[in-house]
Amino acid sequence: MSVHRVVTLPFSDHGPSRAAFTEAVGLPGLRQAAVIERAADGTVDVPENQAVGVGAATVGAAATGGLIGLLAGPLGTLTGTTAGALLGDALAARRDQESTAALIVLSADVADGGALLVLDITEDSDGPVDELAARHGTTAHREQAASFTARVRKAWKSAGS
């Protein structure tokens, strides 16, 4: 049974996290991967970030709008495509905001001089990620995606008040 999770792999320094990221982008079920690094002075950077299906919301919504617009002729197609693209862009912007909020929440878990590889993944088995972690000398920590999302939304609302 597939399980949607957020998996984190902590590293004591930056080099191994980037090597693990390179391997992680080929994992089955991966939706997004990122490396969060914290410098010795405490500043945070996200040097690596890859999302599967980026732009899909915009393209899909534009295509759907265009198809619906066919009912009204050429002008309807143009209007429908444009409206769909705008809706898709709004959905993508919301996803970007949520991803940024999640990275901010996770950055609290990164020690000075350390790094964290974060995977948003649907796993059929723990094996591939656990093997990746073992090859890079770390351990995978898993959280159900729904639980993680609730935690991020709670932090986001707390920050806004």
Residue pairs with C-beta under 8 A, 6 or more apart in sequence:
1 124
2 29
2 122
2 123
2 124
3 122
3 123
3 144
4 121
4 122
4 144
4 145
4 146
5 119
5 121
5 122
5 123
5 142
5 143
5 144
5 145
5 148
6 102
6 118
6 119
6 120
6 121
6 142
6 143
6 144
6 145
6 148
7 118
7 119
7 121
7 123
7 129
7 140
7 141
7 142
7 143
8 106
8 109
8 116
8 117
8 118
8 119
8 140
8 141
8 143
9 17
9 20
9 116
9 117
9 119
9 129
9 132
9 133
9 136
9 138
9 139
9 140
9 141
10 109
10 110
10 111
10 114
10 115
10 116
10 138
10 139
10 141
11 17
11 20
11 114
11 115
11 116
11 117
11 136
11 138
12 111
12 113
12 114
13 113
13 114
13 115
14 35
14 37
14 114
14 115
16 115
16 136
16 137
16 138
17 35
17 37
17 115
17 116
17 117
17 136
18 35
18 47
18 48
18 115
19 136
20 117
20 132
20 133
20 135
20 136
20 138
21 33
21 34
21 35
21 48
21 117
23 132
23 135
23 136
24 30
24 33
24 117
24 119
24 132
25 33
25 50
27 33
27 119
27 121
27 128
27 129
27 132
28 124
28 128
29 121
29 122
29 123
29 124
30 52
30 119
30 120
30 121
31 51
31 52
31 53
31 120
31 121
31 122
32 49
32 50
32 51
32 52
32 99
32 118
32 119
32 120
33 48
33 49
33 50
33 117
33 118
33 119
33 120
34 46
34 48
34 49
34 50
34 103
34 117
34 118
35 46
35 47
35 48
35 49
35 115
35 116
35 117
35 118
36 44
36 45
36 46
36 103
36 106
36 107
36 110
36 115
36 116
36 118
37 44
37 45
37 46
37 47
37 110
37 114
37 115
38 44
38 45
38 107
38 110
38 111
38 112
38 113
38 114
38 115
39 45
39 112
39 113
40 112
40 113
41 112
42 112
44 107
44 110
46 103
51 99
54 92
55 92
57 88
57 89
57 91
57 92
57 95
58 85
58 88
58 89
58 91
58 92
59 88
60 88
61 84
61 85
61 87
61 88
61 91
62 81
62 82
62 84
62 85
62 88
63 81
63 84
64 84
65 79
65 80
65 81
65 82
65 83
65 84
65 85
65 87
66 77
66 80
66 81
66 84
67 80
68 76
68 80
68 84
69 76
69 77
69 78
69 79
69 80
69 81
70 76
70 77
70 80
72 79
72 80
98 149
98 152
101 152
101 153
101 155
101 156
102 118
102 148
102 152
103 118
104 155
105 151
105 152
105 155
106 116
106 118
107 116
109 116
110 116
119 129
120 145
121 129
123 129
126 140
126 142
129 140
130 140
132 140
133 139
133 140
